[in-house]
Amino acid sequence: METLSPTITCPLDHGLAQVLPDIASLREWHPSDIAEALDRPGNPPLGIIRTLLQLGRPKALEAFEQLSIDTQQACLETGNTGTMLEFIENLEPDDRVDLLKRVADDLRERLMPLIAQAERNDIRRLWDYREGTAGAVMTTEYAFLPEDIPARAALESLRLQAPNKETIYYVYIIDAQRHLRGMVSLREIIMARPEASLGDIMEDQVIAVNHDMDVEQVAAMISKYDFLALPVVDHDNRLLGIITVDDVIDIMESESTEDFHRISAVAPFEEQYFRRALPRLFCDRFGWLAVLLVTSILSTTIMEVNAAILQQMVALAFFIPMVIGTCGNAGTQSATMVVRALALGEICPRDFPRVFRRELVMGLALGCALGLMACLRVFLQDQNVMLGAIVGTALLATLLAANLAGGLLPLALKAAHLDPALTAGPFIATLIDAVGISIYFLAAAWMIRLFGGA
């Protein structure tokens, strides 16, 4: 078993939090399973490095690649620079850039001269792409060939390219200036006549994305067309790199995590739960909770302003939680569905009128149905027609307002280039609480004035 060039040797027990089998047994594991075992809170970076060094290549290199970027960073900042160099060079180009962006400047300056020239060129090309764009997540390790070579020669060339490419299933046809001319799959090359040129069998209508396209749109395109990879080009249609399906899975996981955080009124963070320091976790949660508290205070203020109505009909207070809770849930439903539709590309801000009409109809339908149920429930409990009418009418109006707010606010945020997920969850529920309680007392005041007291 060939090993990396270890500068440190020691037994497997390096103070790792998890008890691992001996090295011989560990070598039989899949690299992802090794990474999962090592990537646990409490495992010291030095212990992880020492364990990897004893595994030998390529198992150690593949396992390091599967570690979380937080653990990779900790290992890089703790380990010997020469020892870590081979791990870094083995990473995919986009992952390598992400890791180097996170380490201290002085460490990066020490590492860069040691990295091979080809990898340094890749780093420089990828470094300046804006985060969240196709260029920032693409890899430059793609298979390419000219269009004038026969299938037989293409297979020979691919055998030479394969060890250094992330995937060779899709082969991109380019000219001397690297303009994207077409695409052919490995299957098509194998099935073609040996003397057939790639220009004859390639697909010349290639779906590609620009380097500045948002990664969520890229993920949607790969999902829509069921591609294994998608070429990334510049504004002159020169091939820059590819985005593979495993990159898209990472993108979707990251975006989903961010949306879950925002929906739950938590500032998004990338670290694992146990790796997030408590003071930082406190700040992530406190900010939004403080905003929601202020919004809740608005609801209590509205109740104080309408204290006279409550004194006139005390029973109104008993049904406030029912009305506010129901409209908050309805607003969250609408917001969640619209946010999801935006994420999947099913709707866009231009669909504002259609969404308005749809949520208006839905709000009226839900309001009538649930308002009638509430009216009957109040009447059966209190034998008070006036109270039942107030609660039913208020529920109709608040559900209509909640549906419209939940459906339209995400579109407004999207149009303003903000994250629509901000409107889902506690935020929309708390906002609707304040609106709902205002409508509730307005309905009560109007009906009491129109038909008299209880």
ZATORGU-560398 format. One line per field, with one value per residue (C-alpha): residue in three letters; residue number from 1; y, z, x. Coordinates in pm, whole numbers. Example, Ala and Ser with C-alpha at 12.3 -4.5 7.8 and 13.67 -1.06 7.14 Angstrom:
aa (ALA; SER)
i (1; 2)
v (-450; -106)
w (780; 714)
u (1230; 1367)
END
This chain:
aa (MET; GLU; THR; LEU; SER; PRO; THR; ILE; THR; CYS; PRO; LEU; ASP; HIS; GLY; LEU; ALA; GLN; VAL; LEU; PRO; ASP; ILE; ALA; SER; LEU; ARG; GLU; TRP; HIS; PRO; SER; ASP; ILE; ALA; GLU; ALA; LEU; ASP; ARG; PRO; GLY; ASN; PRO; PRO; LEU; GLY; ILE; ILE; ARG; THR; LEU; LEU; GLN; LEU; GLY; ARG; PRO; LYS; ALA; LEU; GLU; ALA; PHE; GLU; GLN; LEU; SER; ILE; ASP; THR; GLN; GLN; ALA; CYS; LEU; GLU; THR; GLY; ASN; THR; GLY; THR; MET; LEU; GLU; PHE; ILE; GLU; ASN; LEU; GLU; PRO; ASP; ASP; ARG; VAL; ASP; LEU; LEU; LYS; ARG; VAL; ALA; ASP; ASP; LEU; ARG; GLU; ARG; LEU; MET; PRO; LEU; ILE; ALA; GLN; ALA; GLU; ARG; ASN; ASP; ILE; ARG; ARG; LEU; TRP; ASP; TYR; ARG; GLU; GLY; THR; ALA; GLY; ALA; VAL; MET; THR; THR; GLU; TYR; ALA; PHE; LEU; PRO; GLU; ASP; ILE; PRO; ALA; ARG; ALA; ALA; LEU; GLU; SER; LEU; ARG; LEU; GLN; ALA; PRO; ASN; LYS; GLU; THR; ILE; TYR; TYR; VAL; TYR; ILE; ILE; ASP; ALA; GLN; ARG; HIS; LEU; ARG; GLY; MET; VAL; SER; LEU; ARG; GLU; ILE; ILE; MET; ALA; ARG; PRO; GLU; ALA; SER; LEU; GLY; ASP; ILE; MET; GLU; ASP; GLN; VAL; ILE; ALA; VAL; ASN; HIS; ASP; MET; ASP; VAL; GLU; GLN; VAL; ALA; ALA; MET; ILE; SER; LYS; TYR; ASP; PHE; LEU; ALA; LEU; PRO; VAL; VAL; ASP; HIS; ASP; ASN; ARG; LEU; LEU; GLY; ILE; ILE; THR; VAL; ASP; ASP; VAL; ILE; ASP; ILE; MET; GLU; SER; GLU; SER; THR; GLU; ASP; PHE; HIS; ARG; ILE; SER; ALA; VAL; ALA; PRO; PHE; GLU; GLU; GLN; TYR; PHE; ARG; ARG; ALA; LEU; PRO; ARG; LEU; PHE; CYS; ASP; ARG; PHE; GLY; TRP; LEU; ALA; VAL; LEU; LEU; VAL; THR; SER; ILE; LEU; SER; THR; THR; ILE; MET; GLU; VAL; ASN; ALA; ALA; ILE; LEU; GLN; GLN; MET; VAL; ALA; LEU; ALA; PHE; PHE; ILE; PRO; MET; VAL; ILE; GLY; THR; CYS; GLY; ASN; ALA; GLY; THR; GLN; SER; ALA; THR; MET; VAL; VAL; ARG; ALA; LEU; ALA; LEU; GLY; GLU; ILE; CYS; PRO; ARG; ASP; PHE; PRO; ARG; VAL; PHE; ARG; ARG; GLU; LEU; VAL; MET; GLY; LEU; ALA; LEU; GLY; CYS; ALA; LEU; GLY; LEU; MET; ALA; CYS; LEU; ARG; VAL; PHE; LEU; GLN; ASP; GLN; ASN; VAL; MET; LEU; GLY; ALA; ILE; VAL; GLY; THR; ALA; LEU; LEU; ALA; THR; LEU; LEU; ALA; ALA; ASN; LEU; ALA; GLY; GLY; LEU; LEU; PRO; LEU; ALA; LEU; LYS; ALA; ALA; HIS; LEU; ASP; PRO; ALA; LEU; THR; ALA; GLY; PRO; PHE; ILE; ALA; THR; LEU; ILE; ASP; ALA; VAL; GLY; ILE; SER; ILE; TYR; PHE; LEU; ALA; ALA; ALA; TRP; MET; ILE; ARG; LEU; PHE; GLY; GLY; ALA)
i (1; 2; 3; 4; 5; 6; 7; 8; 9; 10; 11; 12; 13; 14; 15; 16; 17; 18; 19; 20; 21; 22; 23; 24; 25; 26; 27; 28; 29; 30; 31; 32; 33; 34; 35; 36; 37; 38; 39; 40; 41; 42; 43; 44; 45; 46; 47; 48; 49; 50; 51; 52; 53; 54; 55; 56; 57; 58; 59; 60; 61; 62; 63; 64; 65; 66; 67; 68; 69; 70; 71; 72; 73; 74; 75; 76; 77; 78; 79; 80; 81; 82; 83; 84; 85; 86; 87; 88; 89; 90; 91; 92; 93; 94; 95; 96; 97; 98; 99; 100; 101; 102; 103; 104; 105; 106; 107; 108; 109; 110; 111; 112; 113; 114; 115; 116; 117; 118; 119; 120; 121; 122; 123; 124; 125; 126; 127; 128; 129; 130; 131; 132; 133; 134; 135; 136; 137; 138; 139; 140; 141; 142; 143; 144; 145; 146; 147; 148; 149; 150; 151; 152; 153; 154; 155; 156; 157; 158; 159; 160; 161; 162; 163; 164; 165; 166; 167; 168; 169; 170; 171; 172; 173; 174; 175; 176; 177; 178; 179; 180; 181; 182; 183; 184; 185; 186; 187; 188; 189; 190; 191; 192; 193; 194; 195; 196; 197; 198; 199; 200; 201; 202; 203; 204; 205; 206; 207; 208; 209; 210; 211; 212; 213; 214; 215; 216; 217; 218; 219; 220; 221; 222; 223; 224; 225; 226; 227; 228; 229; 230; 231; 232; 233; 234; 235; 236; 237; 238; 239; 240; 241; 242; 243; 244; 245; 246; 247; 248; 249; 250; 251; 252; 253; 254; 255; 256; 257; 258; 259; 260; 261; 262; 263; 264; 265; 266; 267; 268; 269; 270; 271; 272; 273; 274; 275; 276; 277; 278; 279; 280; 281; 282; 283; 284; 285; 286; 287; 288; 289; 290; 291; 292; 293; 294; 295; 296; 297; 298; 299; 300; 301; 302; 303; 304; 305; 306; 307; 308; 309; 310; 311; 312; 313; 314; 315; 316; 317; 318; 319; 320; 321; 322; 323; 324; 325; 326; 327; 328; 329; 330; 331; 332; 333; 334; 335; 336; 337; 338; 339; 340; 341; 342; 343; 344; 345; 346; 347; 348; 349; 350; 351; 352; 353; 354; 355; 356; 357; 358; 359; 360; 361; 362; 363; 364; 365; 366; 367; 368; 369; 370; 371; 372; 373; 374; 375; 376; 377; 378; 379; 380; 381; 382; 383; 384; 385; 386; 387; 388; 389; 390; 391; 392; 393; 394; 395; 396; 397; 398; 399; 400; 401; 402; 403; 404; 405; 406; 407; 408; 409; 410; 411; 412; 413; 414; 415; 416; 417; 418; 419; 420; 421; 422; 423; 424; 425; 426; 427; 428; 429; 430; 431; 432; 433; 434; 435; 436; 437; 438; 439; 440; 441; 442; 443; 444; 445; 446; 447; 448; 449; 450; 451; 452; 453; 454)
v (0; 329; 596; 971; 1135; 1150; 1384; 1233; 869; 742; 480; 522; 641; 1017; 1131; 1098; 1128; 816; 476; 360; 14; -59; 84; -246; -259; 113; 69; -156; 123; 349; 695; 861; 633; 710; 1082; 1051; 868; 1127; 1431; 1435; 1721; 1674; 1498; 1700; 1799; 1660; 1321; 1326; 1406; 1131; 876; 976; 954; 593; 494; 533; 670; 699; 620; 907; 1160; 1056; 1058; 1407; 1526; 1403; 1588; 1901; 2224; 2326; 2013; 2057; 2411; 2302; 2030; 2272; 2528; 2267; 2032; 2066; 2264; 2005; 1723; 1897; 2001; 1672; 1675; 2024; 1946; 1643; 1851; 1948; 2300; 2469; 2295; 2391; 2758; 2750; 2605; 2849; 3144; 3043; 3014; 3301; 3514; 3426; 3051; 3091; 3289; 3007; 2744; 2904; 2883; 2512; 2424; 2294; 2554; 2402; 2405; 2762; 2870; 2707; 2883; 3222; 3160; 3061; 3304; 3615; 3464; 3605; 3371; 3213; 3212; 2926; 3033; 3000; 2636; 2500; 2268; 2312; 1938; 1848; 1629; 1810; 1718; 1881; 1796; 1668; 1354; 1010; 814; 567; 847; 1012; 702; 691; 1060; 1009; 731; 984; 1257; 1040; 1029; 1409; 1475; 1480; 1308; 1187; 1080; 1411; 1522; 1885; 1975; 2299; 2487; 2637; 2942; 2715; 2814; 2550; 2379; 2078; 1790; 1413; 1145; 866; 619; 781; 769; 400; 318; 522; 379; 398; 622; 861; 1209; 1370; 1655; 1407; 1254; 1551; 1749; 2105; 2262; 2252; 2385; 2586; 2847; 3172; 3203; 3474; 3280; 3222; 2872; 2812; 2862; 2625; 2361; 2402; 2356; 2038; 1904; 1999; 1838; 1546; 1630; 1476; 1795; 2137; 2343; 2693; 2952; 3318; 3587; 3483; 3117; 3004; 2696; 2776; 2465; 2235; 2196; 1832; 1679; 1624; 1999; 2061; 1830; 2034; 2357; 2235; 2114; 2450; 2650; 2428; 2467; 2844; 2852; 2635; 2875; 3179; 3013; 2941; 3301; 3205; 3386; 3127; 2966; 2698; 2517; 2197; 2247; 2140; 2335; 2665; 2851; 2931; 3310; 3313; 3088; 3328; 3620; 3421; 3361; 3675; 3922; 3772; 3690; 4056; 4167; 3922; 4042; 4401; 4286; 4097; 4411; 4579; 4321; 4390; 4763; 4716; 4523; 4804; 5062; 4854; 4790; 4969; 4719; 4430; 4582; 4617; 4250; 4058; 3730; 3871; 3802; 3429; 3387; 3603; 3308; 3108; 3387; 3493; 3137; 3035; 3335; 3297; 2935; 3031; 3301; 3056; 2804; 3056; 3189; 2840; 2733; 3051; 3039; 2678; 2763; 3049; 2818; 2566; 2836; 2764; 3131; 3464; 3825; 3881; 3639; 3884; 3941; 3565; 3489; 3777; 3639; 3284; 3377; 3613; 3328; 3087; 3338; 3398; 3025; 2939; 3243; 3153; 2787; 2842; 3158; 2961; 2686; 2943; 3119; 2794; 2694; 3029; 3020; 2666; 2758; 3102; 3116; 3466; 3545; 3879; 3722; 3441; 3688; 3900; 3601; 3457; 3790; 3863; 3518; 3570; 3906; 3796; 3479; 3684; 3927; 3645; 3458; 3769; 3872; 3523; 3484; 3829; 3925; 3657; 3788; 4143; 4035; 3839; 4144; 4345; 4078; 3965; 3611; 3521; 3268; 3564; 3579; 3220; 3078; 3293; 3622; 3597; 3448; 3733; 3996; 3847; 3843; 4222; 4261; 3998; 4143; 4486; 4340; 4149; 4462; 4664; 4398; 4393; 4772; 4792; 4522; 4646; 4996; 4862; 4612; 4718; 4546; 4188)
w (0; -112; 156; 142; 242; 616; 834; 1143; 1237; 1536; 1638; 1532; 1876; 1843; 2081; 1823; 1972; 1793; 1845; 1502; 1391; 1312; 994; 806; 867; 798; 456; 360; 418; 147; 152; 233; 535; 653; 617; 809; 1093; 1110; 1058; 1407; 1658; 1905; 1665; 1664; 1318; 1392; 1474; 1149; 949; 1115; 1049; 682; 643; 755; 512; 202; -131; -302; -6; 205; -78; -153; 216; 267; -34; 139; 466; 535; 434; 802; 884; 575; 684; 1039; 905; 667; 941; 1184; 965; 810; 484; 290; 425; 329; -19; -185; -26; -163; -514; -529; -464; -747; -873; -736; -397; -383; -440; -176; 77; 1; 30; 390; 524; 653; 397; 526; 502; 151; 49; 175; -8; -350; -465; -372; -580; -930; -1209; -1374; -1046; -975; -1313; -1232; -896; -1057; -1319; -1062; -787; -922; -1005; -785; -517; -609; -985; -1223; -1260; -887; -870; -1206; -1252; -1528; -1547; -1845; -2151; -2484; -2840; -3185; -3425; -3712; -3548; -3600; -3323; -3303; -3234; -2994; -2773; -2763; -2665; -2394; -2240; -2194; -2062; -1827; -1522; -1491; -1570; -1334; -1592; -1948; -2016; -2192; -2437; -2551; -2904; -2927; -3191; -3162; -2977; -2737; -2875; -2788; -3113; -2989; -2747; -2780; -2516; -2456; -2546; -2886; -2956; -2865; -3080; -3380; -3676; -3600; -3901; -3832; -3733; -3416; -3623; -3786; -3465; -3224; -3105; -3225; -3036; -2694; -2387; -2191; -1914; -1882; -1611; -1429; -1412; -1062; -931; -847; -1212; -1312; -1073; -1215; -1571; -1487; -1309; -1600; -1872; -1661; -1751; -1579; -1650; -1800; -1987; -1866; -2128; -2141; -2338; -2653; -2615; -2516; -2294; -1940; -1744; -1649; -1358; -1271; -1108; -779; -772; -819; -529; -308; -437; -369; -22; 57; -78; 101; 428; 384; 310; 615; 831; 694; 718; 1084; 1142; 1189; 1016; 771; 858; 684; 976; 1124; 1428; 1689; 1518; 1542; 1848; 2099; 2094; 1715; 1731; 1985; 1746; 1456; 1652; 1862; 1574; 1419; 1753; 1852; 1532; 1592; 1952; 1834; 1587; 1866; 2081; 1798; 1843; 2216; 2147; 1911; 2184; 2436; 2190; 2152; 2525; 2518; 2267; 2484; 2786; 2587; 2477; 2698; 2514; 2212; 2395; 2412; 2033; 1951; 1955; 1721; 1464; 1478; 1479; 1179; 965; 1062; 948; 622; 551; 616; 380; 98; 154; 163; -160; -345; -215; -330; -671; -706; -615; -880; -1143; -1177; -1124; -1133; -1028; -1365; -1250; -978; -1128; -1172; -818; -687; -857; -743; -379; -381; -485; -243; 43; -19; -43; 274; 453; 377; 471; 790; 882; 869; 1084; 1340; 1345; 1418; 1681; 1864; 1849; 1987; 2270; 2370; 2211; 2091; 1730; 1734; 1866; 1612; 1327; 1444; 1468; 1133; 951; 1106; 1010; 650; 626; 803; 594; 278; 395; 510; 180; -22; 200; 206; -169; -282; -38; -166; -521; -405; -231; -537; -756; -513; -538; -178; -51; -69; 214; 453; 430; 534; 885; 1199; 1013; 806; 1099; 1332; 1067; 997; 1372; 1383; 1068; 1179; 1521; 1367; 1128; 1415; 1620; 1317; 1236; 1599; 1621; 1290; 1378; 1733; 1600; 1325; 1526; 1884; 2175; 2285)
u (0; 153; 140; 153; 476; 406; 605; 442; 390; 200; -59; -421; -530; -471; -742; -1018; -1366; -1489; -1326; -1209; -1097; -736; -586; -610; -985; -1028; -868; -1159; -1410; -1547; -1379; -1713; -1759; -1405; -1472; -1799; -1622; -1344; -1566; -1715; -1718; -1435; -1199; -874; -749; -403; -554; -752; -438; -238; -510; -530; -153; -160; -435; -220; -329; -568; -795; -661; -691; -1049; -1145; -1003; -1204; -1524; -1459; -1662; -1494; -1476; -1275; -1058; -983; -896; -664; -496; -437; -310; -106; 236; 220; 417; 202; -123; -9; -98; -443; -505; -386; -615; -930; -1161; -1069; -1383; -1348; -980; -1063; -1340; -1096; -815; -1055; -1129; -775; -563; -380; -33; -103; -241; 69; 291; 90; 46; 412; 414; 108; 174; 154; -154; -347; -234; -370; -704; -714; -654; -924; -1185; -1090; -1260; -1598; -1871; -2008; -2338; -2267; -2198; -1835; -1774; -1887; -1770; -1475; -1217; -1150; -1366; -1307; -1273; -1179; -1174; -1452; -1238; -1096; -1252; -1421; -1130; -880; -1126; -1133; -754; -741; -1003; -795; -517; -746; -953; -719; -727; -1094; -1390; -1609; -1561; -1919; -1983; -1713; -1723; -1622; -1427; -1227; -881; -1018; -1210; -1549; -1808; -1904; -2096; -2121; -2106; -2150; -1900; -2174; -2220; -1846; -1830; -2135; -2018; -1829; -1452; -1389; -1683; -1568; -1694; -1835; -2073; -2206; -2199; -2501; -2442; -2734; -2573; -2752; -2496; -2501; -2315; -2053; -2250; -2580; -2718; -2645; -3011; -3101; -2820; -2950; -3301; -3170; -2979; -3287; -3514; -3301; -3166; -2806; -2505; -2310; -2370; -2106; -2024; -1929; -1833; -2016; -1827; -1935; -1586; -1593; -1475; -1573; -1858; -2097; -2163; -2469; -2282; -2208; -2580; -2665; -2432; -2587; -2941; -2846; -2686; -2981; -3233; -3043; -3036; -3409; -3485; -3285; -3464; -3805; -3730; -3612; -3246; -2960; -2812; -2478; -2273; -2110; -2243; -2469; -2212; -1933; -2119; -1993; -2267; -2205; -2239; -2546; -2695; -2643; -2791; -3110; -3136; -3163; -3473; -3634; -3590; -3762; -4045; -4077; -4119; -4385; -4562; -4557; -4747; -5025; -5052; -5059; -5352; -5535; -5472; -5606; -5923; -5968; -6305; -6444; -6318; -6491; -6811; -6796; -6554; -6620; -6431; -6103; -6172; -6161; -5859; -5614; -5839; -5869; -5504; -5370; -5581; -5487; -5118; -5125; -5296; -5037; -4754; -4916; -4938; -4587; -4436; -4604; -4503; -4144; -4118; -4262; -4013; -3725; -3832; -3878; -4250; -4338; -4155; -4232; -4404; -4673; -4785; -5135; -5197; -5083; -5298; -5612; -5538; -5476; -5777; -6007; -5841; -5863; -6233; -6305; -6111; -6252; -6613; -6571; -6373; -6568; -6894; -6739; -6619; -6956; -7140; -6885; -6917; -7296; -7312; -7075; -7207; -7556; -7462; -7550; -7365; -7044; -7063; -7111; -6816; -6582; -6697; -6666; -6326; -6200; -6313; -6136; -5816; -5785; -5822; -5552; -5324; -5351; -5274; -4983; -4835; -4865; -4752; -4475; -4233; -4283; -4216; -3894; -3784; -3843; -3628; -3352; -3403; -3455; -3828; -3779; -3772; -4152; -4219; -4244; -4244; -4199; -4517; -4708; -4609; -4680; -5021; -5092; -5070; -5281; -5531; -5592; -5649; -5908; -6069; -6131; -6236; -6497; -6610; -6638; -6827; -7080; -7135; -7197; -7425; -7631; -7581; -7401; -7422)
END
